[in-house]
Amino acid sequence: MGLSETDSVIDANAEARSVARLFIADNSALANSLGGPNPTLTTQALATRTAEKIFQRYFGGDPWVTRESPVVSTDDRVTQAVLARGL
């Protein structure tokens, strides 16, 4: 992840420079393996940010990270929303 083609294969939005609409949303985007011994939170943050960038760029959506708090997938609200959709 970098600012120019000379120092990275993906741009600041985690999109591959040579393949349109190919996004790298895990720790392989970070050349120095930043995240410490257990990079789970770094991976989750990068994936959430990348999803937001895709939503903004290709679907015209508004950013949500700055206005909503994250909800863990085991939260009862998530379970109820899935059940309500019949999934």
PDB file as gemmi writes it, atoms N, CA and C in Angstrom:
CRYST1    1.000    1.000    1.000  90.00  90.00  90.00 P 1                      
ATOM      1  N   MET A   1       0.861  -1.152   0.000  1.00  0.00           N  
ATOM      2  CA  MET A   1       0.000   0.000   0.000  1.00  0.00           C  
ATOM      3  C   MET A   1       0.915   1.225   0.000  1.00  0.00           C  
ATOM      4  N   GLY A   2       0.753   2.063  -1.021  1.00  0.00           N  
ATOM      5  CA  GLY A   2       1.637   3.210  -1.081  1.00  0.00           C  
ATOM      6  C   GLY A   2       1.110   4.319  -1.959  1.00  0.00           C  
ATOM      7  N   LEU A   3       1.935   5.334  -2.111  1.00  0.00           N  
ATOM      8  CA  LEU A   3       1.527   6.526  -2.840  1.00  0.00           C  
ATOM      9  C   LEU A   3       1.845   6.484  -4.332  1.00  0.00           C  
ATOM     10  N   SER A   4       2.824   5.670  -4.741  1.00  0.00           N  
ATOM     11  CA  SER A   4       3.188   5.651  -6.154  1.00  0.00           C  
ATOM     12  C   SER A   4       3.416   4.226  -6.641  1.00  0.00           C  
ATOM     13  N   GLU A   5       3.427   4.075  -7.962  1.00  0.00           N  
ATOM     14  CA  GLU A   5       3.651   2.757  -8.568  1.00  0.00           C  
ATOM     15  C   GLU A   5       5.058   2.248  -8.305  1.00  0.00           C  
ATOM     16  N   THR A   6       5.968   3.133  -7.986  1.00  0.00           N  
ATOM     17  CA  THR A   6       7.351   2.709  -7.757  1.00  0.00           C  
ATOM     18  C   THR A   6       7.562   2.052  -6.398  1.00  0.00           C  
ATOM     19  N   ASP A   7       6.652   2.282  -5.457  1.00  0.00           N  
ATOM     20  CA  ASP A   7       6.864   1.702  -4.134  1.00  0.00           C  
ATOM     21  C   ASP A   7       5.760   0.761  -3.661  1.00  0.00           C  
ATOM     22  N   SER A   8       4.758   0.502  -4.523  1.00  0.00           N  
ATOM     23  CA  SER A   8       3.682  -0.383  -4.074  1.00  0.00           C  
ATOM     24  C   SER A   8       2.863  -0.920  -5.241  1.00  0.00           C  
ATOM     25  N   VAL A   9       2.202  -2.047  -5.017  1.00  0.00           N  
ATOM     26  CA  VAL A   9       1.346  -2.638  -6.053  1.00  0.00           C  
ATOM     27  C   VAL A   9      -0.122  -2.290  -5.857  1.00  0.00           C  
ATOM     28  N   ILE A  10      -0.467  -1.727  -4.688  1.00  0.00           N  
ATOM     29  CA  ILE A  10      -1.836  -1.265  -4.463  1.00  0.00           C  
ATOM     30  C   ILE A  10      -1.814   0.198  -4.038  1.00  0.00           C  
ATOM     31  N   ASP A  11      -2.905   0.897  -4.337  1.00  0.00           N  
ATOM     32  CA  ASP A  11      -2.966   2.319  -3.995  1.00  0.00           C  
ATOM     33  C   ASP A  11      -3.447   2.519  -2.558  1.00  0.00           C  
ATOM     34  N   ALA A  12      -3.653   3.757  -2.174  1.00  0.00           N  
ATOM     35  CA  ALA A  12      -4.053   4.076  -0.804  1.00  0.00           C  
ATOM     36  C   ALA A  12      -5.428   3.547  -0.438  1.00  0.00           C  
ATOM     37  N   ASN A  13      -6.232   3.176  -1.432  1.00  0.00           N  
ATOM     38  CA  ASN A  13      -7.549   2.597  -1.182  1.00  0.00           C  
ATOM     39  C   ASN A  13      -7.533   1.078  -1.229  1.00  0.00           C  
ATOM     40  N   ALA A  14      -6.348   0.493  -1.308  1.00  0.00           N  
ATOM     41  CA  ALA A  14      -6.136  -0.958  -1.340  1.00  0.00           C  
ATOM     42  C   ALA A  14      -6.552  -1.600  -2.657  1.00  0.00           C  
ATOM     43  N   GLU A  15      -6.663  -0.808  -3.721  1.00  0.00           N  
ATOM     44  CA  GLU A  15      -6.993  -1.349  -5.047  1.00  0.00           C  
ATOM     45  C   GLU A  15      -5.709  -1.598  -5.825  1.00  0.00           C  
ATOM     46  N   ALA A  16      -5.633  -2.752  -6.475  1.00  0.00           N  
ATOM     47  CA  ALA A  16      -4.445  -3.088  -7.255  1.00  0.00           C  
ATOM     48  C   ALA A  16      -4.252  -2.072  -8.377  1.00  0.00           C  
ATOM     49  N   ARG A  17      -3.015  -1.695  -8.607  1.00  0.00           N  
ATOM     50  CA  ARG A  17      -2.721  -0.706  -9.638  1.00  0.00           C  
ATOM     51  C   ARG A  17      -2.856  -1.290 -11.040  1.00  0.00           C  
ATOM     52  N   SER A  18      -2.609  -2.577 -11.203  1.00  0.00           N  
ATOM     53  CA  SER A  18      -2.620  -3.168 -12.542  1.00  0.00           C  
ATOM     54  C   SER A  18      -3.890  -3.955 -12.868  1.00  0.00           C  
ATOM     55  N   VAL A  19      -4.753  -4.180 -11.879  1.00  0.00           N  
ATOM     56  CA  VAL A  19      -5.995  -4.927 -12.112  1.00  0.00           C  
ATOM     57  C   VAL A  19      -7.147  -4.127 -11.496  1.00  0.00           C  
ATOM     58  N   ALA A  20      -8.002  -3.588 -12.341  1.00  0.00           N  
ATOM     59  CA  ALA A  20      -9.119  -2.780 -11.844  1.00  0.00           C  
ATOM     60  C   ALA A  20     -10.059  -3.618 -10.988  1.00  0.00           C  
ATOM     61  N   ARG A  21     -10.536  -3.022  -9.923  1.00  0.00           N  
ATOM     62  CA  ARG A  21     -11.504  -3.630  -8.997  1.00  0.00           C  
ATOM     63  C   ARG A  21     -10.983  -4.870  -8.258  1.00  0.00           C  
ATOM     64  N   LEU A  22      -9.671  -4.990  -8.169  1.00  0.00           N  
ATOM     65  CA  LEU A  22      -9.069  -6.032  -7.337  1.00  0.00           C  
ATOM     66  C   LEU A  22      -8.567  -5.339  -6.076  1.00  0.00           C  
ATOM     67  N   PHE A  23      -9.170  -5.678  -4.955  1.00  0.00           N  
ATOM     68  CA  PHE A  23      -8.818  -5.054  -3.687  1.00  0.00           C  
ATOM     69  C   PHE A  23      -8.154  -6.076  -2.774  1.00  0.00           C  
ATOM     70  N   ILE A  24      -7.143  -5.635  -2.060  1.00  0.00           N  
ATOM     71  CA  ILE A  24      -6.442  -6.477  -1.090  1.00  0.00           C  
ATOM     72  C   ILE A  24      -6.837  -5.952   0.282  1.00  0.00           C  
ATOM     73  N   ALA A  25      -7.622  -6.730   1.012  1.00  0.00           N  
ATOM     74  CA  ALA A  25      -8.193  -6.240   2.269  1.00  0.00           C  
ATOM     75  C   ALA A  25      -7.749  -7.053   3.474  1.00  0.00           C  
ATOM     76  N   ASP A  26      -6.526  -7.564   3.420  1.00  0.00           N  
ATOM     77  CA  ASP A  26      -6.004  -8.277   4.585  1.00  0.00           C  
ATOM     78  C   ASP A  26      -4.584  -7.787   4.855  1.00  0.00           C  
ATOM     79  N   ASN A  27      -3.887  -8.427   5.766  1.00  0.00           N  
ATOM     80  CA  ASN A  27      -2.562  -7.945   6.155  1.00  0.00           C  
ATOM     81  C   ASN A  27      -1.506  -8.112   5.071  1.00  0.00           C  
ATOM     82  N   SER A  28      -1.797  -8.827   4.013  1.00  0.00           N  
ATOM     83  CA  SER A  28      -0.816  -8.921   2.932  1.00  0.00           C  
ATOM     84  C   SER A  28      -0.649  -7.574   2.238  1.00  0.00           C  
ATOM     85  N   ALA A  29      -1.569  -6.640   2.476  1.00  0.00           N  
ATOM     86  CA  ALA A  29      -1.441  -5.281   1.934  1.00  0.00           C  
ATOM     87  C   ALA A  29      -0.353  -4.492   2.652  1.00  0.00           C  
ATOM     88  N   LEU A  30       0.044  -4.942   3.810  1.00  0.00           N  
ATOM     89  CA  LEU A  30       1.033  -4.227   4.613  1.00  0.00           C  
ATOM     90  C   LEU A  30       2.390  -4.911   4.484  1.00  0.00           C  
ATOM     91  N   ALA A  31       3.301  -4.239   3.826  1.00  0.00           N  
ATOM     92  CA  ALA A  31       4.603  -4.838   3.525  1.00  0.00           C  
ATOM     93  C   ALA A  31       5.428  -5.171   4.759  1.00  0.00           C  
ATOM     94  N   ASN A  32       5.229  -4.455   5.832  1.00  0.00           N  
ATOM     95  CA  ASN A  32       6.044  -4.684   7.029  1.00  0.00           C  
ATOM     96  C   ASN A  32       5.341  -5.533   8.083  1.00  0.00           C  
ATOM     97  N   SER A  33       4.228  -6.148   7.736  1.00  0.00           N  
ATOM     98  CA  SER A  33       3.470  -6.994   8.665  1.00  0.00           C  
ATOM     99  C   SER A  33       3.070  -6.243   9.927  1.00  0.00           C  
ATOM    100  N   LEU A  34       2.755  -4.980   9.787  1.00  0.00           N  
ATOM    101  CA  LEU A  34       2.348  -4.155  10.906  1.00  0.00           C  
ATOM    102  C   LEU A  34       1.124  -4.759  11.592  1.00  0.00           C  
ATOM    103  N   GLY A  35       1.102  -4.762  12.882  1.00  0.00           N  
ATOM    104  CA  GLY A  35      -0.037  -5.278  13.597  1.00  0.00           C  
ATOM    105  C   GLY A  35       0.342  -6.026  14.848  1.00  0.00           C  
ATOM    106  N   GLY A  36       1.603  -6.296  15.018  1.00  0.00           N  
ATOM    107  CA  GLY A  36       2.045  -6.967  16.226  1.00  0.00           C  
ATOM    108  C   GLY A  36       1.889  -8.471  16.154  1.00  0.00           C  
ATOM    109  N   PRO A  37       2.037  -9.137  17.289  1.00  0.00           N  
ATOM    110  CA  PRO A  37       1.995 -10.592  17.300  1.00  0.00           C  
ATOM    111  C   PRO A  37       0.635 -11.166  16.920  1.00  0.00           C  
ATOM    112  N   ASN A  38      -0.444 -10.450  17.222  1.00  0.00           N  
ATOM    113  CA  ASN A  38      -1.778 -10.897  16.849  1.00  0.00           C  
ATOM    114  C   ASN A  38      -2.441  -9.772  16.056  1.00  0.00           C  
ATOM    115  N   PRO A  39      -2.356  -9.837  14.721  1.00  0.00           N  
ATOM    116  CA  PRO A  39      -2.826  -8.720  13.902  1.00  0.00           C  
ATOM    117  C   PRO A  39      -4.326  -8.726  13.598  1.00  0.00           C  
ATOM    118  N   THR A  40      -5.121  -9.414  14.394  1.00  0.00           N  
ATOM    119  CA  THR A  40      -6.546  -9.537  14.111  1.00  0.00           C  
ATOM    120  C   THR A  40      -7.232  -8.181  14.000  1.00  0.00           C  
ATOM    121  N   LEU A  41      -6.997  -7.283  14.944  1.00  0.00           N  
ATOM    122  CA  LEU A  41      -7.659  -5.979  14.901  1.00  0.00           C  
ATOM    123  C   LEU A  41      -7.198  -5.147  13.706  1.00  0.00           C  
ATOM    124  N   THR A  42      -5.915  -5.260  13.352  1.00  0.00           N  
ATOM    125  CA  THR A  42      -5.411  -4.560  12.174  1.00  0.00           C  
ATOM    126  C   THR A  42      -6.098  -5.086  10.920  1.00  0.00           C  
ATOM    127  N   THR A  43      -6.250  -6.391  10.825  1.00  0.00           N  
ATOM    128  CA  THR A  43      -6.913  -7.006   9.674  1.00  0.00           C  
ATOM    129  C   THR A  43      -8.365  -6.552   9.589  1.00  0.00           C  
ATOM    130  N   GLN A  44      -9.059  -6.553  10.705  1.00  0.00           N  
ATOM    131  CA  GLN A  44     -10.458  -6.133  10.715  1.00  0.00           C  
ATOM    132  C   GLN A  44     -10.600  -4.663  10.329  1.00  0.00           C  
ATOM    133  N   ALA A  45      -9.721  -3.823  10.835  1.00  0.00           N  
ATOM    134  CA  ALA A  45      -9.775  -2.399  10.509  1.00  0.00           C  
ATOM    135  C   ALA A  45      -9.507  -2.166   9.026  1.00  0.00           C  
ATOM    136  N   LEU A  46      -8.517  -2.858   8.478  1.00  0.00           N  
ATOM    137  CA  LEU A  46      -8.199  -2.711   7.061  1.00  0.00           C  
ATOM    138  C   LEU A  46      -9.340  -3.217   6.188  1.00  0.00           C  
ATOM    139  N   ALA A  47      -9.941  -4.330   6.547  1.00  0.00           N  
ATOM    140  CA  ALA A  47     -11.061  -4.875   5.776  1.00  0.00           C  
ATOM    141  C   ALA A  47     -12.269  -3.938   5.818  1.00  0.00           C  
ATOM    142  N   THR A  48     -12.556  -3.372   6.979  1.00  0.00           N  
ATOM    143  CA  THR A  48     -13.679  -2.440   7.110  1.00  0.00           C  
ATOM    144  C   THR A  48     -13.436  -1.183   6.287  1.00  0.00           C  
ATOM    145  N   ARG A  49     -12.226  -0.651   6.370  1.00  0.00           N  
ATOM    146  CA  ARG A  49     -11.885   0.545   5.605  1.00  0.00           C  
ATOM    147  C   ARG A  49     -11.972   0.274   4.102  1.00  0.00           C  
ATOM    148  N   THR A  50     -11.462  -0.869   3.669  1.00  0.00           N  
ATOM    149  CA  THR A  50     -11.493  -1.211   2.245  1.00  0.00           C  
ATOM    150  C   THR A  50     -12.929  -1.384   1.760  1.00  0.00           C  
ATOM    151  N   ALA A  51     -13.772  -2.028   2.567  1.00  0.00           N  
ATOM    152  CA  ALA A  51     -15.184  -2.188   2.197  1.00  0.00           C  
ATOM    153  C   ALA A  51     -15.850  -0.828   2.035  1.00  0.00           C  
ATOM    154  N   GLU A  52     -15.530   0.093   2.917  1.00  0.00           N  
ATOM    155  CA  GLU A  52     -16.101   1.436   2.824  1.00  0.00           C  
ATOM    156  C   GLU A  52     -15.640   2.139   1.546  1.00  0.00           C  
ATOM    157  N   LYS A  53     -14.360   1.992   1.198  1.00  0.00           N  
ATOM    158  CA  LYS A  53     -13.834   2.613  -0.024  1.00  0.00           C  
ATOM    159  C   LYS A  53     -14.508   2.038  -1.269  1.00  0.00           C  
ATOM    160  N   ILE A  54     -14.725   0.731  -1.292  1.00  0.00           N  
ATOM    161  CA  ILE A  54     -15.423   0.099  -2.420  1.00  0.00           C  
ATOM    162  C   ILE A  54     -16.841   0.636  -2.510  1.00  0.00           C  
ATOM    163  N   PHE A  55     -17.529   0.705  -1.388  1.00  0.00           N  
ATOM    164  CA  PHE A  55     -18.905   1.199  -1.332  1.00  0.00           C  
ATOM    165  C   PHE A  55     -18.991   2.632  -1.838  1.00  0.00           C  
ATOM    166  N   GLN A  56     -18.047   3.461  -1.438  1.00  0.00           N  
ATOM    167  CA  GLN A  56     -18.037   4.856  -1.873  1.00  0.00           C  
ATOM    168  C   GLN A  56     -17.750   4.974  -3.370  1.00  0.00           C  
ATOM    169  N   ARG A  57     -16.715   4.286  -3.839  1.00  0.00           N  
ATOM    170  CA  ARG A  57     -16.265   4.454  -5.216  1.00  0.00           C  
ATOM    171  C   ARG A  57     -17.204   3.836  -6.244  1.00  0.00           C  
ATOM    172  N   TYR A  58     -17.647   2.612  -6.000  1.00  0.00           N  
ATOM    173  CA  TYR A  58     -18.391   1.886  -7.021  1.00  0.00           C  
ATOM    174  C   TYR A  58     -19.910   1.874  -6.826  1.00  0.00           C  
ATOM    175  N   PHE A  59     -20.368   2.265  -5.650  1.00  0.00           N  
ATOM    176  CA  PHE A  59     -21.805   2.244  -5.393  1.00  0.00           C  
ATOM    177  C   PHE A  59     -22.352   3.594  -4.954  1.00  0.00           C  
ATOM    178  N   GLY A  60     -21.500   4.613  -4.936  1.00  0.00           N  
ATOM    179  CA  GLY A  60     -21.936   5.960  -4.603  1.00  0.00           C  
ATOM    180  C   GLY A  60     -22.397   6.147  -3.177  1.00  0.00           C  
ATOM    181  N   GLY A  61     -21.940   5.304  -2.288  1.00  0.00           N  
ATOM    182  CA  GLY A  61     -22.382   5.378  -0.898  1.00  0.00           C  
ATOM    183  C   GLY A  61     -21.641   6.418  -0.084  1.00  0.00           C  
ATOM    184  N   ASP A  62     -22.220   6.774   1.028  1.00  0.00           N  
ATOM    185  CA  ASP A  62     -21.590   7.694   1.969  1.00  0.00           C  
ATOM    186  C   ASP A  62     -20.737   6.898   2.952  1.00  0.00           C  
ATOM    187  N   PRO A  63     -19.641   7.470   3.405  1.00  0.00           N  
ATOM    188  CA  PRO A  63     -18.832   6.765   4.404  1.00  0.00           C  
ATOM    189  C   PRO A  63     -19.611   6.574   5.708  1.00  0.00           C  
ATOM    190  N   TRP A  64     -19.451   5.427   6.323  1.00  0.00           N  
ATOM    191  CA  TRP A  64     -20.184   5.149   7.555  1.00  0.00           C  
ATOM    192  C   TRP A  64     -19.282   5.012   8.768  1.00  0.00           C  
ATOM    193  N   VAL A  65     -18.008   4.799   8.583  1.00  0.00           N  
ATOM    194  CA  VAL A  65     -17.110   4.548   9.697  1.00  0.00           C  
ATOM    195  C   VAL A  65     -17.066   5.730  10.661  1.00  0.00           C  
ATOM    196  N   THR A  66     -17.149   6.943  10.153  1.00  0.00           N  
ATOM    197  CA  THR A  66     -17.054   8.106  11.029  1.00  0.00           C  
ATOM    198  C   THR A  66     -18.347   8.427  11.768  1.00  0.00           C  
ATOM    199  N   ARG A  67     -19.461   7.829  11.345  1.00  0.00           N  
ATOM    200  CA  ARG A  67     -20.723   8.179  11.994  1.00  0.00           C  
ATOM    201  C   ARG A  67     -21.396   7.025  12.731  1.00  0.00           C  
ATOM    202  N   GLU A  68     -20.900   5.826  12.573  1.00  0.00           N  
ATOM    203  CA  GLU A  68     -21.484   4.670  13.252  1.00  0.00           C  
ATOM    204  C   GLU A  68     -20.404   3.899  13.993  1.00  0.00           C  
ATOM    205  N   SER A  69     -20.758   3.323  15.105  1.00  0.00           N  
ATOM    206  CA  SER A  69     -19.829   2.469  15.840  1.00  0.00           C  
ATOM    207  C   SER A  69     -19.888   1.063  15.272  1.00  0.00           C  
ATOM    208  N   PRO A  70     -18.757   0.381  15.204  1.00  0.00           N  
ATOM    209  CA  PRO A  70     -18.768  -0.996  14.711  1.00  0.00           C  
ATOM    210  C   PRO A  70     -19.581  -1.908  15.638  1.00  0.00           C  
ATOM    211  N   VAL A  71     -20.145  -2.941  15.066  1.00  0.00           N  
ATOM    212  CA  VAL A  71     -20.901  -3.938  15.823  1.00  0.00           C  
ATOM    213  C   VAL A  71     -20.289  -5.298  15.527  1.00  0.00           C  
ATOM    214  N   VAL A  72     -19.991  -6.052  16.559  1.00  0.00           N  
ATOM    215  CA  VAL A  72     -19.407  -7.371  16.352  1.00  0.00           C  
ATOM    216  C   VAL A  72     -20.446  -8.306  15.749  1.00  0.00           C  
ATOM    217  N   SER A  73     -19.981  -9.277  14.973  1.00  0.00           N  
ATOM    218  CA  SER A  73     -20.907 -10.167  14.271  1.00  0.00           C  
ATOM    219  C   SER A  73     -21.720 -11.045  15.209  1.00  0.00           C  
ATOM    220  N   THR A  74     -21.296 -11.182  16.451  1.00  0.00           N  
ATOM    221  CA  THR A  74     -22.048 -11.996  17.407  1.00  0.00           C  
ATOM    222  C   THR A  74     -23.089 -11.191  18.173  1.00  0.00           C  
ATOM    223  N   ASP A  75     -23.197  -9.903  17.880  1.00  0.00           N  
ATOM    224  CA  ASP A  75     -24.188  -9.040  18.530  1.00  0.00           C  
ATOM    225  C   ASP A  75     -25.594  -9.525  18.170  1.00  0.00           C  
ATOM    226  N   ASP A  76     -26.503  -9.518  19.132  1.00  0.00           N  
ATOM    227  CA  ASP A  76     -27.877  -9.982  18.901  1.00  0.00           C  
ATOM    228  C   ASP A  76     -28.577  -9.200  17.795  1.00  0.00           C  
ATOM    229  N   ARG A  77     -28.238  -7.928  17.624  1.00  0.00           N  
ATOM    230  CA  ARG A  77     -28.852  -7.131  16.554  1.00  0.00           C  
ATOM    231  C   ARG A  77     -28.515  -7.681  15.177  1.00  0.00           C  
ATOM    232  N   VAL A  78     -27.288  -8.183  15.024  1.00  0.00           N  
ATOM    233  CA  VAL A  78     -26.890  -8.772  13.753  1.00  0.00           C  
ATOM    234  C   VAL A  78     -27.677 -10.067  13.517  1.00  0.00           C  
ATOM    235  N   THR A  79     -27.758 -10.899  14.546  1.00  0.00           N  
ATOM    236  CA  THR A  79     -28.499 -12.153  14.432  1.00  0.00           C  
ATOM    237  C   THR A  79     -29.955 -11.886  14.084  1.00  0.00           C  
ATOM    238  N   GLN A  80     -30.569 -10.928  14.750  1.00  0.00           N  
ATOM    239  CA  GLN A  80     -31.979 -10.609  14.489  1.00  0.00           C  
ATOM    240  C   GLN A  80     -32.186 -10.071  13.070  1.00  0.00           C  
ATOM    241  N   ALA A  81     -31.241  -9.272  12.581  1.00  0.00           N  
ATOM    242  CA  ALA A  81     -31.345  -8.723  11.219  1.00  0.00           C  
ATOM    243  C   ALA A  81     -31.242  -9.829  10.187  1.00  0.00           C  
ATOM    244  N   VAL A  82     -30.365 -10.798  10.411  1.00  0.00           N  
ATOM    245  CA  VAL A  82     -30.214 -11.933   9.495  1.00  0.00           C  
ATOM    246  C   VAL A  82     -31.483 -12.774   9.504  1.00  0.00           C  
ATOM    247  N   LEU A  83     -31.991 -13.057  10.695  1.00  0.00           N  
ATOM    248  CA  LEU A  83     -33.222 -13.855  10.796  1.00  0.00           C  
ATOM    249  C   LEU A  83     -34.402 -13.151  10.153  1.00  0.00           C  
ATOM    250  N   ALA A  84     -34.476 -11.842  10.295  1.00  0.00           N  
ATOM    251  CA  ALA A  84     -35.586 -11.087   9.716  1.00  0.00           C  
ATOM    252  C   ALA A  84     -35.577 -11.131   8.183  1.00  0.00           C  
ATOM    253  N   ARG A  85     -34.407 -11.307   7.618  1.00  0.00           N  
ATOM    254  CA  ARG A  85     -34.287 -11.386   6.153  1.00  0.00           C  
ATOM    255  C   ARG A  85     -34.481 -12.807   5.637  1.00  0.00           C  
ATOM    256  N   GLY A  86     -34.622 -13.755   6.527  1.00  0.00           N  
ATOM    257  CA  GLY A  86     -34.830 -15.126   6.134  1.00  0.00           C  
ATOM    258  C   GLY A  86     -33.595 -15.802   5.551  1.00  0.00           C  
ATOM    259  N   LEU A  87     -32.420 -15.347   5.973  1.00  0.00           N  
ATOM    260  CA  LEU A  87     -31.168 -15.924   5.446  1.00  0.00           C  
ATOM    261  C   LEU A  87     -30.694 -17.082   6.266  1.00  0.00           C  
TER     262      LEU A  87                                                      
END                                                                             
